Amino acid sequence: MKRTWKLIVTAALAAGLLALVGCADDGDDGTVGGVDSAETFVFANSGAYKPFSFDEGGQIVGFDVDIAFEIAERIGRTPEMVSPVPFDTLIQGLRDGRYDALVASHGITDERREQVDFTRPYYRSGAQTFVTEGNDTITGPVDLAGARIGVVKASTYLELANDITGEDNVVTYDSDIVALQDLTTGRIDAVITDLLVGFTAMEESGLGIKPVGDVLEQDEMGIAVQKGDTELLDAINAALEEMIADGTYEAISLRWFPENILGE
């Protein structure tokens, strides 16, 4: 299964991805970006997006968590995680000043850019349709018209699903895993989610699901900070560039996936 997972994901991400590179100088205090080391780095995630952030034995772990803790160390701040937080409330919480950043797999969109500032992409993925293993009638988007599609609230996949099947046929969830579980019970006909999340569920949870059709759209994920917080934004971008250059990013990626998901 791992070899199949890797081959499918690699093929799905191979086409047309451009690297976006940002840079910043190291601070005089030895931290990237020179952020005050007395500060905390308060970051939030949904805690319901395996393998990016999820509960394991009462502790929220995952790729996003590891990335956030590494960033905190490099910018000289003390990490403080707020999780779980419903995905559809994360951006408003950031705007209200409850967190310094969202390390929560947010796709970078023009609509979201109006509310928050994004770092350079810290990984790339794509929107994928999943159905049950025994479903031979849905082979791609053309077969989804009128189908009941499950998606996570406030995700970029919600608009996709609305366009494909109509708003009345879309069922929203707080968690992709719950949506995929509902798929296997027959309550919904398909789920649109991140392909990495879906393949992880196939491999680790034993759900009887399969991907169908091509990736619906490519996604670039960014870390969100409050609008106008250029100091923190520059520091995080510099930390990411350093992590990528010295191999730390790849090591974190390979901890959770069979390959580097940066997509560069």
C-alpha positions as CSV (number, residue, x, y, z in Angstrom):
1,M,0.0,0.0,0.0
2,K,2.8,2.5,0.8
3,R,4.4,2.1,-2.6
4,T,1.0,2.6,-4.3
5,W,0.3,5.6,-2.0
6,K,3.6,7.2,-2.9
7,L,3.3,6.6,-6.7
8,I,-0.2,8.1,-6.8
9,V,0.7,11.1,-4.7
10,T,3.9,11.8,-6.7
11,A,2.0,11.6,-10.0
12,A,-0.8,13.9,-8.7
13,L,1.6,16.6,-7.5
14,A,4.1,16.4,-10.4
15,A,2.5,18.8,-12.9
16,G,2.9,22.6,-13.0
17,L,4.1,23.4,-9.4
18,L,6.4,26.5,-9.2
19,A,8.7,27.3,-6.2
20,L,8.0,30.5,-4.4
21,V,11.1,31.6,-2.5
22,G,11.2,34.3,0.3
23,C,14.2,35.3,2.3
24,A,15.2,37.4,5.4
25,D,18.4,38.1,7.2
26,D,19.3,36.5,10.5
27,G,18.9,38.8,13.6
28,D,21.7,40.0,15.6
29,D,20.6,37.8,18.5
30,G,21.2,34.7,16.4
31,T,17.6,33.9,15.8
32,V,16.1,33.9,12.3
33,G,14.4,37.3,11.8
34,G,15.5,38.7,15.1
35,V,12.2,38.2,16.9
36,D,12.2,38.9,20.7
37,S,13.0,35.6,22.5
38,A,10.9,36.6,25.5
39,E,7.8,36.2,23.4
40,T,5.6,33.2,22.9
41,F,4.6,31.8,19.5
42,V,0.9,31.0,19.9
43,F,-0.3,28.9,17.0
44,A,-3.6,27.0,16.4
45,N,-4.8,24.1,14.4
46,S,-8.0,22.0,14.1
47,G,-6.5,18.9,15.7
48,A,-8.7,16.9,13.4
49,Y,-6.7,16.6,10.1
50,K,-4.6,13.5,10.2
51,P,-1.7,13.4,9.6
52,F,-1.2,17.2,9.9
53,S,-2.8,17.6,13.3
54,F,-4.6,15.0,15.2
55,D,-5.1,13.4,18.7
56,E,-2.8,10.6,19.6
57,G,-3.2,9.3,23.1
58,G,-4.6,12.6,24.3
59,Q,-1.9,14.7,22.6
60,I,-2.2,16.7,19.4
61,V,0.6,15.7,17.1
62,G,1.3,15.8,13.4
63,F,3.2,17.4,10.5
64,D,1.8,20.9,11.2
65,V,2.7,20.6,14.9
66,D,6.3,19.6,14.2
67,I,6.7,22.4,11.7
68,A,5.3,25.0,14.2
69,F,7.5,23.9,17.0
70,E,10.6,24.0,14.8
71,I,9.6,27.5,13.6
72,A,9.2,28.7,17.2
73,E,12.7,27.4,18.1
74,R,14.3,29.1,15.1
75,I,12.6,32.5,15.7
76,G,13.5,32.4,19.4
77,R,10.0,32.2,20.8
78,T,8.4,29.7,23.2
79,P,5.8,27.6,21.4
80,E,2.2,27.5,22.7
81,M,-0.3,25.4,20.8
82,V,-4.1,26.0,20.9
83,S,-5.8,22.8,19.7
84,P,-8.3,21.5,18.8
85,V,-10.1,24.5,17.3
86,P,-13.0,24.0,14.7
87,F,-11.4,24.7,11.3
88,D,-14.2,27.2,10.3
89,T,-13.4,29.4,13.3
90,L,-9.6,29.5,13.0
91,I,-9.2,32.6,10.8
92,Q,-11.6,34.6,12.8
93,G,-9.7,33.6,16.0
94,L,-6.5,34.8,14.4
95,R,-8.1,38.1,13.4
96,D,-9.4,38.6,16.9
97,G,-5.9,38.2,18.2
98,R,-6.3,34.9,20.0
99,Y,-3.2,33.4,18.2
100,D,-0.1,34.7,16.5
101,A,-0.4,32.2,13.6
102,L,-2.3,29.4,12.1
103,V,-0.2,26.4,11.2
104,A,-3.2,24.5,10.1
105,S,-3.0,23.6,6.4
106,H,-4.8,26.6,5.0
107,G,-4.9,26.7,1.2
108,I,-3.7,30.1,0.0
109,T,-6.6,31.9,-1.7
110,D,-7.4,35.5,-2.7
111,E,-10.4,35.5,-0.4
112,R,-8.3,34.5,2.6
113,R,-5.6,36.9,1.7
114,E,-8.1,39.7,2.3
115,Q,-8.4,38.6,5.9
116,V,-4.9,37.4,6.8
117,D,-1.3,37.4,5.5
118,F,0.3,34.2,4.3
119,T,3.8,32.9,4.3
120,R,5.4,31.3,1.3
121,P,3.8,27.8,0.6
122,Y,5.1,25.3,3.2
123,Y,3.7,22.3,1.3
124,R,1.7,21.6,-1.8
125,S,-1.1,19.1,-2.4
126,G,-4.4,18.8,-4.2
127,A,-8.1,18.3,-3.9
128,Q,-9.1,14.6,-4.5
129,T,-12.4,12.8,-4.8
130,F,-12.8,9.6,-2.7
131,V,-15.6,7.0,-3.0
132,T,-16.2,3.6,-1.5
133,E,-14.2,0.7,-2.9
134,G,-17.3,-0.9,-4.4
135,N,-18.5,2.2,-6.2
136,D,-18.0,1.8,-9.9
137,T,-20.5,4.4,-11.0
138,I,-18.5,7.5,-9.9
139,T,-15.2,7.7,-11.9
140,G,-14.7,11.4,-11.7
141,P,-16.3,14.9,-11.5
142,V,-18.6,14.3,-14.4
143,D,-20.4,11.6,-12.4
144,L,-20.8,13.7,-9.3
145,A,-23.7,15.9,-10.5
146,G,-26.5,15.4,-8.0
147,A,-24.4,13.3,-5.7
148,R,-24.2,13.9,-2.0
149,I,-20.6,15.1,-1.4
150,G,-19.0,15.5,2.1
151,V,-16.5,18.3,2.8
152,V,-15.1,20.1,5.8
153,K,-16.7,23.4,6.8
154,A,-14.9,26.5,5.5
155,S,-12.4,24.5,3.5
156,T,-11.5,25.4,0.0
157,Y,-13.2,22.2,-1.1
158,L,-16.6,23.5,-0.1
159,E,-16.9,25.8,-3.1
160,L,-15.7,23.0,-5.3
161,A,-18.4,20.7,-4.1
162,N,-21.1,23.4,-4.4
163,D,-20.1,24.0,-8.1
164,I,-20.0,20.3,-8.9
165,T,-23.2,19.0,-7.3
166,G,-25.2,22.0,-6.0
167,E,-25.3,23.5,-2.5
168,D,-28.3,21.4,-1.4
169,N,-26.3,18.2,-2.0
170,V,-23.3,19.2,0.0
171,V,-22.9,17.8,3.6
172,T,-20.4,19.7,5.8
173,Y,-18.3,18.2,8.6
174,D,-15.9,19.4,11.3
175,S,-13.4,16.6,10.4
176,D,-12.3,14.9,7.2
177,I,-12.1,11.6,9.1
178,V,-15.7,11.8,10.1
179,A,-16.7,12.6,6.5
180,L,-14.7,9.6,5.2
181,Q,-16.3,7.4,7.8
182,D,-19.8,8.6,6.8
183,L,-18.8,7.7,3.2
184,T,-18.4,4.1,4.1
185,T,-21.8,4.0,5.8
186,G,-23.5,5.2,2.6
187,R,-24.8,8.5,4.0
188,I,-22.9,10.4,1.4
189,D,-21.7,9.3,-2.1
190,A,-18.3,11.0,-2.2
191,V,-15.8,13.1,-0.2
192,I,-13.6,15.8,-1.5
193,T,-10.5,16.3,0.7
194,D,-6.8,16.8,0.5
195,L,-5.3,13.8,-1.3
196,L,-2.6,13.3,1.4
197,V,-5.3,13.1,4.1
198,G,-7.3,10.6,2.0
199,F,-4.4,8.4,1.3
200,T,-3.4,8.4,4.9
201,A,-6.9,7.3,5.9
202,M,-6.7,4.5,3.3
203,E,-3.4,3.3,4.6
204,E,-3.7,3.6,8.3
205,S,-7.5,3.5,9.1
206,G,-8.4,0.6,6.8
207,L,-11.4,2.5,5.4
208,G,-12.8,0.9,2.3
209,I,-12.3,3.9,0.1
210,K,-10.5,4.7,-3.2
211,P,-9.6,7.9,-5.1
212,V,-11.3,8.5,-8.4
213,G,-10.5,10.8,-11.3
214,D,-7.7,13.4,-11.5
215,V,-6.8,15.9,-8.8
216,L,-9.5,18.6,-9.0
217,E,-7.2,21.5,-8.3
218,Q,-3.7,22.0,-7.0
219,D,-3.3,23.6,-3.6
220,E,-0.5,25.6,-2.0
221,M,-0.7,25.7,1.8
222,G,0.5,28.7,3.8
223,I,1.0,29.6,7.4
224,A,-1.4,32.5,8.3
225,V,-0.5,35.5,10.5
226,Q,-2.5,38.6,11.4
227,K,-2.9,41.2,8.7
228,G,0.1,43.6,8.7
229,D,2.3,41.5,11.1
230,T,5.2,41.8,8.8
231,E,7.9,41.2,11.5
232,L,6.5,37.7,12.3
233,L,5.7,37.0,8.7
234,D,9.3,37.7,7.6
235,A,10.7,35.7,10.5
236,I,8.6,32.6,9.7
237,N,9.5,32.8,6.0
238,A,13.2,33.0,6.9
239,A,12.8,30.0,9.3
240,L,11.1,28.0,6.6
241,E,13.8,28.8,4.1
242,E,16.5,27.8,6.6
243,M,14.6,24.5,7.4
244,I,14.4,23.7,3.8
245,A,18.0,24.5,3.1
246,D,19.5,22.5,6.0
247,G,17.3,19.4,5.5
248,T,15.2,19.8,8.6
249,Y,12.0,20.3,6.6
250,E,12.5,17.1,4.6
251,A,13.2,15.1,7.8
252,I,9.9,16.3,9.3
253,S,8.1,15.5,6.1
254,L,9.5,12.0,5.9
255,R,8.4,11.5,9.5
256,W,4.8,11.7,8.4
257,F,4.8,10.9,4.7
258,P,6.7,8.6,2.3
259,E,8.2,11.6,0.5
260,N,9.0,15.3,0.8
261,I,5.6,17.1,0.4
262,L,7.1,20.6,-0.3
263,G,6.5,20.1,-4.0
264,E,9.6,21.9,-5.2
